[in-house]
Every structure is written in structure tokens, then in C-alpha cells.
Amino acid sequence: MIGDGGFLDFDAERDDECGICLEPCTKIVFPNCFHKMCINCYRDWNTRSESCPFCRGSLWRVESRDLWVLTGDDDVIDPESVSTEDLRRFYLYIRNLPKDSPDALFVPYYREIF
């Protein structure tokens, strides 16, 4: 069935679904690779493996404070502090991204052009 906004209701229901256990959940975490899973599955998986179950990206340096936690509107008590914390986490994530640097193979080519 098509719901409001033209999206399928089935797809809207899957937004809250854990990628591992496929159960709907209220506490979904996003490690640095942004693959979603419920916090219980994440903790269980992380005790057995240091890589993401979907992309095999490293979870070795991911700490609980680095996780993005998706909560429902009913779980939010103080929206302002949640927004502030989300902005802080986003800033830390952006700051830790690798810097873009030109490839050494193309530097001589650029010098000849200019």
C-alpha cells in the first residue's frame, strides 16, 4: 500500500528495523560506517568481531560515545540537549574524516599546466 507522501508503508516500517535480527527496535545505533543495527545486536556482534557485519569496516576504535543513536520522538525528554549532543557528535565525526590531498602522481602534471 502507498502511504502519505507516496512511499510504501512496508518501506516506512523497515526504517526502524535492525539490519541483523530484522526486528523493529527503538534503539538503533549507527557505527562510523552508518550501517544500522539495534544496540543489543551491536553489543553482541562487537564482543565476537571487530568488523562491521555488513561492510567489514573496522569497529575496533568505535566506542559507545561515538555511536549515533536513533531514538523515537517519545524517548526525547529535552530536545535542546539532544540537538546539542547530535551537533557535537557530527562535528567530531567530520573532524575525524581524512583530509583530501592531491595524489602524488598528478602533482607533476599540474605543475606543467600552470
LUMVO-76523 format. One record per residue: residue number from 1; residue in one letter; x, y, z of N, C-alpha, C in turn. Coordinates in Angstrom, 2 decimals. Example, Ala and Ser with C-alpha at 12.3 -4.5 7.8 and 13.67 -1.06 7.14 Angstrom:
2
seq: 1 | type: A | n_x: 13.19 | n_y: -5.69 | n_z: 7.80 | ca_x: 12.30 | ca_y: -4.50 | ca_z: 7.80 | c_x: 13.20 | c_y: -3.30 | c_z: 7.80
seq: 2 | type: S | n_x: 12.85 | n_y: -2.25 | n_z: 7.08 | ca_x: 13.67 | ca_y: -1.06 | ca_z: 7.14 | c_x: 12.90 | c_y: 0.03 | c_z: 7.87
END
This chain:
114
seq: 1 | type: M | n_x: 0.83 | n_y: -1.19 | n_z: 0.00 | ca_x: 0.00 | ca_y: 0.00 | ca_z: 0.00 | c_x: 0.87 | c_y: 1.25 | c_z: 0.00
seq: 2 | type: I | n_x: 0.38 | n_y: 2.27 | n_z: -0.64 | ca_x: 1.11 | ca_y: 3.52 | ca_z: -0.67 | c_x: 0.55 | c_y: 4.42 | c_z: 0.42
seq: 3 | type: G | n_x: 1.46 | n_y: 4.92 | n_z: 1.27 | ca_x: 1.06 | ca_y: 5.78 | ca_z: 2.37 | c_x: 1.18 | c_y: 7.24 | c_z: 1.99
seq: 4 | type: D | n_x: 1.17 | n_y: 8.11 | n_z: 2.99 | ca_x: 1.31 | ca_y: 9.54 | ca_z: 2.77 | c_x: 2.67 | c_y: 9.83 | c_z: 2.15
seq: 5 | type: G | n_x: 2.72 | n_y: 10.75 | n_z: 1.24 | ca_x: 3.97 | ca_y: 11.14 | ca_z: 0.60 | c_x: 4.38 | c_y: 10.21 | c_z: -0.53
seq: 6 | type: G | n_x: 3.57 | n_y: 9.21 | n_z: -0.87 | ca_x: 3.88 | ca_y: 8.34 | ca_z: -1.98 | c_x: 4.83 | c_y: 7.20 | c_z: -1.66
seq: 7 | type: F | n_x: 5.22 | n_y: 7.03 | n_z: -0.41 | ca_x: 6.12 | ca_y: 5.95 | ca_z: -0.04 | c_x: 5.33 | c_y: 4.72 | c_z: 0.35
seq: 8 | type: L | n_x: 5.90 | n_y: 3.58 | n_z: 0.14 | ca_x: 5.26 | ca_y: 2.34 | ca_z: 0.55 | c_x: 5.27 | c_y: 2.22 | c_z: 2.06
seq: 9 | type: D | n_x: 4.16 | n_y: 1.79 | n_z: 2.64 | ca_x: 4.10 | ca_y: 1.59 | ca_z: 4.09 | c_x: 5.11 | c_y: 0.55 | c_z: 4.53
seq: 10 | type: F | n_x: 5.34 | n_y: -0.47 | n_z: 3.71 | ca_x: 6.29 | ca_y: -1.52 | ca_z: 4.04 | c_x: 7.69 | c_y: -0.94 | c_z: 4.23
seq: 11 | type: D | n_x: 8.10 | n_y: -0.01 | n_z: 3.35 | ca_x: 9.41 | ca_y: 0.61 | ca_z: 3.48 | c_x: 9.50 | c_y: 1.48 | c_z: 4.71
seq: 12 | type: A | n_x: 8.42 | n_y: 2.17 | n_z: 5.06 | ca_x: 8.42 | ca_y: 3.00 | ca_z: 6.26 | c_x: 8.58 | c_y: 2.15 | c_z: 7.51
seq: 13 | type: E | n_x: 7.98 | n_y: 0.96 | n_z: 7.50 | ca_x: 8.11 | ca_y: 0.07 | ca_z: 8.65 | c_x: 9.53 | c_y: -0.45 | c_z: 8.78
seq: 14 | type: R | n_x: 10.24 | n_y: -0.62 | n_z: 7.68 | ca_x: 11.59 | ca_y: -1.17 | ca_z: 7.70 | c_x: 12.61 | c_y: -0.15 | c_z: 8.18
seq: 15 | type: D | n_x: 12.26 | n_y: 1.13 | n_z: 8.27 | ca_x: 13.20 | ca_y: 2.14 | ca_z: 8.75 | c_x: 13.62 | c_y: 1.88 | c_z: 10.18
seq: 16 | type: D | n_x: 12.74 | n_y: 1.29 | n_z: 10.99 | ca_x: 13.05 | ca_y: 1.02 | ca_z: 12.39 | c_x: 13.53 | c_y: -0.41 | c_z: 12.59
seq: 17 | type: E | n_x: 13.91 | n_y: -1.08 | n_z: 11.53 | ca_x: 14.28 | ca_y: -2.49 | ca_z: 11.60 | c_x: 15.80 | c_y: -2.65 | c_z: 11.73
seq: 18 | type: C | n_x: 16.22 | n_y: -3.53 | n_z: 12.62 | ca_x: 17.63 | ca_y: -3.84 | ca_z: 12.80 | c_x: 18.13 | c_y: -4.61 | c_z: 11.58
seq: 19 | type: G | n_x: 19.32 | n_y: -4.30 | n_z: 11.12 | ca_x: 19.89 | ca_y: -4.98 | ca_z: 9.97 | c_x: 20.37 | c_y: -6.38 | c_z: 10.26
seq: 20 | type: I | n_x: 20.50 | n_y: -6.75 | n_z: 11.54 | ca_x: 20.98 | ca_y: -8.08 | ca_z: 11.90 | c_x: 19.82 | c_y: -9.00 | c_z: 12.26
seq: 21 | type: C | n_x: 19.04 | n_y: -8.62 | n_z: 13.27 | ca_x: 17.95 | ca_y: -9.50 | ca_z: 13.73 | c_x: 16.64 | c_y: -9.27 | c_z: 12.96
seq: 22 | type: L | n_x: 16.58 | n_y: -8.19 | n_z: 12.18 | ca_x: 15.42 | ca_y: -7.83 | ca_z: 11.36 | c_x: 14.16 | c_y: -7.58 | c_z: 12.19
seq: 23 | type: E | n_x: 14.33 | n_y: -7.26 | n_z: 13.46 | ca_x: 13.21 | ca_y: -6.93 | ca_z: 14.34 | c_x: 13.07 | c_y: -5.42 | c_z: 14.42
seq: 24 | type: P | n_x: 11.84 | n_y: -4.91 | n_z: 14.56 | ca_x: 11.67 | ca_y: -3.48 | ca_z: 14.80 | c_x: 12.22 | c_y: -3.14 | c_z: 16.19
seq: 25 | type: C | n_x: 12.93 | n_y: -2.03 | n_z: 16.29 | ca_x: 13.51 | ca_y: -1.67 | ca_z: 17.58 | c_x: 13.49 | c_y: -0.16 | c_z: 17.76
seq: 26 | type: T | n_x: 13.61 | n_y: 0.27 | n_z: 19.00 | ca_x: 13.57 | ca_y: 1.69 | ca_z: 19.31 | c_x: 14.95 | c_y: 2.28 | c_z: 19.45
seq: 27 | type: K | n_x: 15.96 | n_y: 1.49 | n_z: 19.79 | ca_x: 17.33 | ca_y: 1.98 | ca_z: 19.94 | c_x: 18.18 | c_y: 1.43 | c_z: 18.81
seq: 28 | type: I | n_x: 18.34 | n_y: 2.20 | n_z: 17.75 | ca_x: 19.15 | ca_y: 1.80 | ca_z: 16.61 | c_x: 20.45 | c_y: 2.60 | c_z: 16.67
seq: 29 | type: V | n_x: 21.57 | n_y: 1.91 | n_z: 16.51 | ca_x: 22.86 | ca_y: 2.59 | ca_z: 16.52 | c_x: 23.46 | c_y: 2.56 | c_z: 15.12
seq: 30 | type: F | n_x: 24.27 | n_y: 3.57 | n_z: 14.84 | ca_x: 24.98 | ca_y: 3.68 | ca_z: 13.57 | c_x: 26.46 | c_y: 3.81 | c_z: 13.88
seq: 31 | type: P | n_x: 27.27 | n_y: 2.78 | n_z: 13.64 | ca_x: 28.72 | ca_y: 2.95 | ca_z: 13.79 | c_x: 29.24 | c_y: 3.91 | c_z: 12.72
seq: 32 | type: N | n_x: 30.53 | n_y: 4.11 | n_z: 12.65 | ca_x: 31.10 | ca_y: 5.08 | ca_z: 11.71 | c_x: 30.77 | c_y: 4.78 | c_z: 10.26
seq: 33 | type: C | n_x: 30.49 | n_y: 3.53 | n_z: 9.93 | ca_x: 30.15 | ca_y: 3.17 | ca_z: 8.54 | c_x: 28.66 | c_y: 3.40 | c_z: 8.26
seq: 34 | type: F | n_x: 27.87 | n_y: 3.74 | n_z: 9.29 | ca_x: 26.45 | ca_y: 4.07 | ca_z: 9.19 | c_x: 25.56 | c_y: 2.91 | c_z: 8.78
seq: 35 | type: H | n_x: 25.98 | n_y: 1.67 | n_z: 9.03 | ca_x: 25.08 | ca_y: 0.53 | ca_z: 8.87 | c_x: 24.29 | c_y: 0.40 | c_z: 10.16
seq: 36 | type: K | n_x: 22.97 | n_y: 0.31 | n_z: 10.05 | ca_x: 22.16 | ca_y: 0.36 | ca_z: 11.26 | c_x: 21.90 | c_y: -1.02 | c_z: 11.83
seq: 37 | type: M | n_x: 21.87 | n_y: -1.04 | n_z: 13.16 | ca_x: 21.56 | ca_y: -2.26 | ca_z: 13.91 | c_x: 21.08 | c_y: -1.85 | c_z: 15.29
seq: 38 | type: C | n_x: 20.32 | n_y: -2.73 | n_z: 15.93 | ca_x: 19.86 | ca_y: -2.39 | ca_z: 17.28 | c_x: 21.04 | c_y: -2.49 | c_z: 18.24
seq: 39 | type: I | n_x: 20.95 | n_y: -1.79 | n_z: 19.33 | ca_x: 22.08 | ca_y: -1.70 | ca_z: 20.25 | c_x: 22.43 | c_y: -3.06 | c_z: 20.85
seq: 40 | type: N | n_x: 21.44 | n_y: -3.92 | n_z: 21.06 | ca_x: 21.73 | ca_y: -5.26 | ca_z: 21.59 | c_x: 22.52 | c_y: -6.10 | c_z: 20.59
seq: 41 | type: C | n_x: 22.12 | n_y: -6.06 | n_z: 19.33 | ca_x: 22.85 | ca_y: -6.80 | ca_z: 18.30 | c_x: 24.25 | c_y: -6.24 | c_z: 18.12
seq: 42 | type: Y | n_x: 24.37 | n_y: -4.90 | n_z: 18.18 | ca_x: 25.70 | ca_y: -4.29 | ca_z: 18.04 | c_x: 26.62 | c_y: -4.77 | c_z: 19.16
seq: 43 | type: R | n_x: 26.15 | n_y: -4.72 | n_z: 20.39 | ca_x: 26.99 | ca_y: -5.16 | ca_z: 21.52 | c_x: 27.35 | c_y: -6.63 | c_z: 21.40
seq: 44 | type: D | n_x: 26.38 | n_y: -7.46 | n_z: 21.01 | ca_x: 26.64 | ca_y: -8.89 | ca_z: 20.85 | c_x: 27.66 | c_y: -9.12 | c_z: 19.74
seq: 45 | type: W | n_x: 27.47 | n_y: -8.46 | n_z: 18.61 | ca_x: 28.39 | ca_y: -8.63 | ca_z: 17.49 | c_x: 29.78 | c_y: -8.13 | c_z: 17.84
seq: 46 | type: N | n_x: 29.86 | n_y: -6.99 | n_z: 18.51 | ca_x: 31.15 | ca_y: -6.37 | ca_z: 18.81 | c_x: 31.97 | c_y: -7.20 | c_z: 19.80
seq: 47 | type: T | n_x: 31.32 | n_y: -8.03 | n_z: 20.62 | ca_x: 32.08 | ca_y: -8.91 | ca_z: 21.51 | c_x: 32.72 | c_y: -10.05 | c_z: 20.74
seq: 48 | type: R | n_x: 32.18 | n_y: -10.39 | n_z: 19.57 | ca_x: 32.71 | ca_y: -11.51 | ca_z: 18.78 | c_x: 33.59 | c_y: -11.06 | c_z: 17.62
seq: 49 | type: S | n_x: 33.41 | n_y: -9.85 | n_z: 17.14 | ca_x: 34.14 | ca_y: -9.41 | ca_z: 15.96 | c_x: 34.43 | c_y: -7.92 | c_z: 16.05
seq: 50 | type: E | n_x: 35.51 | n_y: -7.49 | n_z: 15.42 | ca_x: 35.88 | ca_y: -6.08 | ca_z: 15.40 | c_x: 35.60 | c_y: -5.44 | c_z: 14.05
seq: 51 | type: S | n_x: 34.76 | n_y: -6.09 | n_z: 13.23 | ca_x: 34.41 | ca_y: -5.53 | ca_z: 11.93 | c_x: 32.90 | c_y: -5.49 | c_z: 11.76
seq: 52 | type: C | n_x: 32.44 | n_y: -4.56 | n_z: 10.95 | ca_x: 31.01 | ca_y: -4.41 | ca_z: 10.68 | c_x: 30.50 | c_y: -5.66 | c_z: 9.98
seq: 53 | type: P | n_x: 29.34 | n_y: -6.19 | n_z: 10.37 | ca_x: 28.83 | ca_y: -7.40 | ca_z: 9.72 | c_x: 28.38 | c_y: -7.18 | c_z: 8.27
seq: 54 | type: F | n_x: 28.24 | n_y: -5.93 | n_z: 7.86 | ca_x: 27.77 | ca_y: -5.64 | ca_z: 6.51 | c_x: 28.90 | c_y: -5.28 | c_z: 5.56
seq: 55 | type: C | n_x: 29.81 | n_y: -4.41 | n_z: 5.98 | ca_x: 30.87 | ca_y: -3.94 | ca_z: 5.07 | c_x: 32.27 | c_y: -4.37 | c_z: 5.52
seq: 56 | type: R | n_x: 32.37 | n_y: -4.99 | n_z: 6.67 | ca_x: 33.65 | ca_y: -5.41 | ca_z: 7.26 | c_x: 34.55 | c_y: -4.24 | c_z: 7.62
seq: 57 | type: G | n_x: 33.95 | n_y: -3.03 | n_z: 7.73 | ca_x: 34.70 | ca_y: -1.88 | ca_z: 8.20 | c_x: 35.07 | c_y: -2.08 | c_z: 9.66
seq: 58 | type: S | n_x: 36.12 | n_y: -1.43 | n_z: 10.08 | ca_x: 36.64 | ca_y: -1.63 | ca_z: 11.43 | c_x: 35.72 | c_y: -1.05 | c_z: 12.50
seq: 59 | type: L | n_x: 35.43 | n_y: -1.85 | n_z: 13.50 | ca_x: 34.71 | ca_y: -1.39 | ca_z: 14.68 | c_x: 35.66 | c_y: -1.33 | c_z: 15.87
seq: 60 | type: W | n_x: 36.93 | n_y: -1.57 | n_z: 15.62 | ca_x: 37.92 | ca_y: -1.67 | ca_z: 16.69 | c_x: 37.99 | c_y: -0.39 | c_z: 17.51
seq: 61 | type: R | n_x: 37.95 | n_y: 0.75 | n_z: 16.88 | ca_x: 38.09 | ca_y: 2.01 | ca_z: 17.60 | c_x: 36.76 | c_y: 2.69 | c_z: 17.88
seq: 62 | type: V | n_x: 35.65 | n_y: 2.04 | n_z: 17.59 | ca_x: 34.34 | ca_y: 2.62 | ca_z: 17.85 | c_x: 33.98 | c_y: 2.40 | c_z: 19.31
seq: 63 | type: E | n_x: 33.77 | n_y: 3.49 | n_z: 20.01 | ca_x: 33.36 | ca_y: 3.42 | ca_z: 21.41 | c_x: 31.89 | c_y: 3.82 | c_z: 21.50
seq: 64 | type: S | n_x: 31.28 | n_y: 3.52 | n_z: 22.61 | ca_x: 29.85 | ca_y: 3.80 | ca_z: 22.75 | c_x: 29.53 | c_y: 5.28 | c_z: 22.57
seq: 65 | type: R | n_x: 30.43 | n_y: 6.16 | n_z: 22.96 | ca_x: 30.15 | ca_y: 7.59 | ca_z: 22.80 | c_x: 30.24 | c_y: 8.03 | c_z: 21.35
seq: 66 | type: D | n_x: 30.86 | n_y: 7.21 | n_z: 20.47 | ca_x: 30.97 | ca_y: 7.54 | ca_z: 19.06 | c_x: 29.76 | c_y: 7.08 | c_z: 18.25
seq: 67 | type: L | n_x: 28.90 | n_y: 6.27 | n_z: 18.83 | ca_x: 27.76 | ca_y: 5.73 | ca_z: 18.10 | c_x: 26.68 | c_y: 6.79 | c_z: 17.94
seq: 68 | type: W | n_x: 26.05 | n_y: 6.77 | n_z: 16.80 | ca_x: 24.87 | ca_y: 7.59 | ca_z: 16.57 | c_x: 23.68 | c_y: 6.75 | c_z: 16.99
seq: 69 | type: V | n_x: 22.86 | n_y: 7.26 | n_z: 17.88 | ca_x: 21.71 | ca_y: 6.51 | ca_z: 18.38 | c_x: 20.44 | c_y: 7.17 | c_z: 17.86
seq: 70 | type: L | n_x: 19.64 | n_y: 6.39 | n_z: 17.14 | ca_x: 18.36 | ca_y: 6.87 | ca_z: 16.62 | c_x: 17.29 | c_y: 6.57 | c_z: 17.66
seq: 71 | type: T | n_x: 16.61 | n_y: 7.59 | n_z: 18.12 | ca_x: 15.56 | ca_y: 7.41 | ca_z: 19.12 | c_x: 14.25 | c_y: 7.92 | c_z: 18.55
seq: 72 | type: G | n_x: 13.17 | n_y: 7.44 | n_z: 19.10 | ca_x: 11.85 | ca_y: 7.91 | ca_z: 18.70 | c_x: 11.53 | c_y: 9.22 | c_z: 19.39
seq: 73 | type: D | n_x: 10.54 | n_y: 9.94 | n_z: 18.89 | ca_x: 10.13 | ca_y: 11.21 | ca_z: 19.49 | c_x: 9.66 | c_y: 11.02 | c_z: 20.93
seq: 74 | type: D | n_x: 9.10 | n_y: 9.86 | n_z: 21.24 | ca_x: 8.61 | ca_y: 9.61 | ca_z: 22.59 | c_x: 9.73 | c_y: 9.46 | c_z: 23.61
seq: 75 | type: D | n_x: 10.94 | n_y: 9.12 | n_z: 23.13 | ca_x: 12.08 | ca_y: 8.91 | ca_z: 24.03 | c_x: 12.79 | c_y: 10.20 | c_z: 24.41
seq: 76 | type: V | n_x: 12.53 | n_y: 11.29 | n_z: 23.69 | ca_x: 13.25 | ca_y: 12.54 | ca_z: 23.90 | c_x: 12.58 | c_y: 13.34 | c_z: 25.01
seq: 77 | type: I | n_x: 13.36 | n_y: 13.63 | n_z: 26.05 | ca_x: 12.84 | ca_y: 14.42 | ca_z: 27.16 | c_x: 13.19 | c_y: 15.89 | c_z: 26.96
seq: 78 | type: D | n_x: 14.44 | n_y: 16.16 | n_z: 26.59 | ca_x: 14.91 | ca_y: 17.52 | ca_z: 26.40 | c_x: 15.46 | c_y: 17.66 | c_z: 24.98
seq: 79 | type: P | n_x: 14.65 | n_y: 18.11 | n_z: 24.02 | ca_x: 15.10 | ca_y: 18.17 | ca_z: 22.62 | c_x: 16.32 | c_y: 19.06 | c_z: 22.41
seq: 80 | type: E | n_x: 16.46 | n_y: 20.12 | n_z: 23.20 | ca_x: 17.59 | ca_y: 21.03 | ca_z: 23.02 | c_x: 18.91 | c_y: 20.34 | c_z: 23.35
seq: 81 | type: S | n_x: 18.96 | n_y: 19.59 | n_z: 24.44 | ca_x: 20.21 | ca_y: 18.91 | ca_z: 24.79 | c_x: 20.51 | c_y: 17.78 | c_z: 23.80
seq: 82 | type: V | n_x: 19.47 | n_y: 17.13 | n_z: 23.28 | ca_x: 19.68 | ca_y: 16.09 | ca_z: 22.27 | c_x: 20.26 | c_y: 16.71 | c_z: 21.00
seq: 83 | type: S | n_x: 19.73 | n_y: 17.85 | n_z: 20.59 | ca_x: 20.24 | ca_y: 18.53 | ca_z: 19.40 | c_x: 21.68 | c_y: 18.97 | c_z: 19.59
seq: 84 | type: T | n_x: 22.00 | n_y: 19.48 | n_z: 20.76 | ca_x: 23.36 | ca_y: 19.90 | ca_z: 21.05 | c_x: 24.31 | c_y: 18.72 | c_z: 21.01
seq: 85 | type: E | n_x: 23.92 | n_y: 17.61 | n_z: 21.59 | ca_x: 24.75 | ca_y: 16.40 | ca_z: 21.58 | c_x: 24.91 | c_y: 15.85 | c_z: 20.17
seq: 86 | type: D | n_x: 23.84 | n_y: 15.88 | n_z: 19.37 | ca_x: 23.93 | ca_y: 15.43 | ca_z: 17.98 | c_x: 24.89 | c_y: 16.30 | c_z: 17.17
seq: 87 | type: L | n_x: 24.83 | n_y: 17.61 | n_z: 17.36 | ca_x: 25.75 | ca_y: 18.50 | ca_z: 16.67 | c_x: 27.19 | c_y: 18.26 | c_z: 17.08
seq: 88 | type: R | n_x: 27.41 | n_y: 18.02 | n_z: 18.37 | ca_x: 28.77 | ca_y: 17.74 | ca_z: 18.86 | c_x: 29.30 | c_y: 16.46 | c_z: 18.22
seq: 89 | type: R | n_x: 28.49 | n_y: 15.41 | n_z: 18.19 | ca_x: 28.92 | ca_y: 14.15 | ca_z: 17.58 | c_x: 29.18 | c_y: 14.31 | c_z: 16.09
seq: 90 | type: F | n_x: 28.32 | n_y: 15.08 | n_z: 15.42 | ca_x: 28.51 | ca_y: 15.31 | ca_z: 13.99 | c_x: 29.81 | c_y: 16.06 | c_z: 13.73
seq: 91 | type: Y | n_x: 30.08 | n_y: 17.08 | n_z: 14.54 | ca_x: 31.32 | ca_y: 17.84 | ca_z: 14.39 | c_x: 32.53 | c_y: 16.94 | c_z: 14.60
seq: 92 | type: L | n_x: 32.51 | n_y: 16.09 | n_z: 15.62 | ca_x: 33.62 | ca_y: 15.18 | ca_z: 15.86 | c_x: 33.79 | c_y: 14.19 | c_z: 14.71
seq: 93 | type: Y | n_x: 32.68 | n_y: 13.74 | n_z: 14.15 | ca_x: 32.75 | ca_y: 12.82 | ca_z: 13.01 | c_x: 33.40 | c_y: 13.51 | c_z: 11.81
seq: 94 | type: I | n_x: 32.96 | n_y: 14.72 | n_z: 11.50 | ca_x: 33.51 | ca_y: 15.47 | ca_z: 10.37 | c_x: 34.99 | c_y: 15.77 | c_z: 10.60
seq: 95 | type: R | n_x: 35.34 | n_y: 16.14 | n_z: 11.81 | ca_x: 36.73 | ca_y: 16.47 | ca_z: 12.12 | c_x: 37.66 | c_y: 15.27 | c_z: 11.95
seq: 96 | type: N | n_x: 37.14 | n_y: 14.06 | n_z: 12.17 | ca_x: 37.97 | ca_y: 12.87 | ca_z: 12.07 | c_x: 38.02 | c_y: 12.27 | c_z: 10.66
seq: 97 | type: L | n_x: 37.30 | n_y: 12.86 | n_z: 9.72 | ca_x: 37.37 | ca_y: 12.37 | ca_z: 8.34 | c_x: 38.76 | c_y: 12.64 | c_z: 7.77
seq: 98 | type: P | n_x: 39.25 | n_y: 11.78 | n_z: 6.87 | ca_x: 40.57 | ca_y: 12.02 | ca_z: 6.29 | c_x: 40.57 | c_y: 13.29 | c_z: 5.45
seq: 99 | type: K | n_x: 41.68 | n_y: 13.97 | n_z: 5.49 | ca_x: 41.83 | ca_y: 15.20 | ca_z: 4.72 | c_x: 42.04 | c_y: 14.84 | c_z: 3.25
seq: 100 | type: D | n_x: 41.49 | n_y: 15.64 | n_z: 2.37 | ca_x: 41.65 | ca_y: 15.42 | ca_z: 0.94 | c_x: 42.98 | c_y: 16.00 | c_z: 0.51
seq: 101 | type: S | n_x: 43.83 | n_y: 15.17 | n_z: -0.04 | ca_x: 45.12 | ca_y: 15.64 | ca_z: -0.52 | c_x: 45.31 | c_y: 15.16 | c_z: -1.95
seq: 102 | type: P | n_x: 45.98 | n_y: 15.95 | n_z: -2.78 | ca_x: 46.16 | ca_y: 15.54 | ca_z: -4.17 | c_x: 47.04 | c_y: 14.29 | c_z: -4.26
seq: 103 | type: D | n_x: 46.75 | n_y: 13.49 | n_z: -5.24 | ca_x: 47.54 | ca_y: 12.28 | ca_z: -5.47 | c_x: 48.92 | c_y: 12.68 | c_z: -5.99
seq: 104 | type: A | n_x: 49.96 | n_y: 12.07 | n_z: -5.48 | ca_x: 51.33 | ca_y: 12.42 | ca_z: -5.84 | c_x: 51.61 | c_y: 12.19 | c_z: -7.33
seq: 105 | type: L | n_x: 50.88 | n_y: 11.28 | n_z: -7.97 | ca_x: 51.10 | ca_y: 11.01 | ca_z: -9.38 | c_x: 50.70 | c_y: 12.18 | c_z: -10.27
seq: 106 | type: F | n_x: 49.75 | n_y: 12.98 | n_z: -9.83 | ca_x: 49.24 | ca_y: 14.05 | ca_z: -10.66 | c_x: 49.88 | c_y: 15.41 | c_z: -10.36
seq: 107 | type: V | n_x: 50.68 | n_y: 15.52 | n_z: -9.34 | ca_x: 51.29 | ca_y: 16.80 | ca_z: -8.99 | c_x: 52.20 | c_y: 17.30 | c_z: -10.11
seq: 108 | type: P | n_x: 53.10 | n_y: 16.48 | n_z: -10.70 | ca_x: 53.94 | ca_y: 16.99 | ca_z: -11.79 | c_x: 53.11 | c_y: 17.46 | c_z: -12.99
seq: 109 | type: Y | n_x: 52.01 | n_y: 16.79 | n_z: -13.28 | ca_x: 51.16 | ca_y: 17.17 | ca_z: -14.40 | c_x: 50.57 | c_y: 18.56 | c_z: -14.17
seq: 110 | type: Y | n_x: 50.11 | n_y: 18.84 | n_z: -12.97 | ca_x: 49.55 | ca_y: 20.15 | ca_z: -12.66 | c_x: 50.61 | c_y: 21.25 | c_z: -12.77
seq: 111 | type: R | n_x: 51.82 | n_y: 20.95 | n_z: -12.40 | ca_x: 52.89 | ca_y: 21.95 | ca_z: -12.47 | c_x: 53.19 | c_y: 22.33 | c_z: -13.92
seq: 112 | type: E | n_x: 53.10 | n_y: 21.36 | n_z: -14.85 | ca_x: 53.37 | ca_y: 21.65 | ca_z: -16.25 | c_x: 52.28 | c_y: 22.51 | c_z: -16.88
seq: 113 | type: I | n_x: 51.07 | n_y: 22.38 | n_z: -16.39 | ca_x: 49.96 | ca_y: 23.15 | ca_z: -16.96 | c_x: 50.08 | c_y: 24.61 | c_z: -16.58
seq: 114 | type: F | n_x: 50.47 | n_y: 24.90 | n_z: -15.36 | ca_x: 50.48 | ca_y: 26.28 | ca_z: -14.88 | c_x: 51.83 | c_y: 26.84 | c_z: -14.99
END
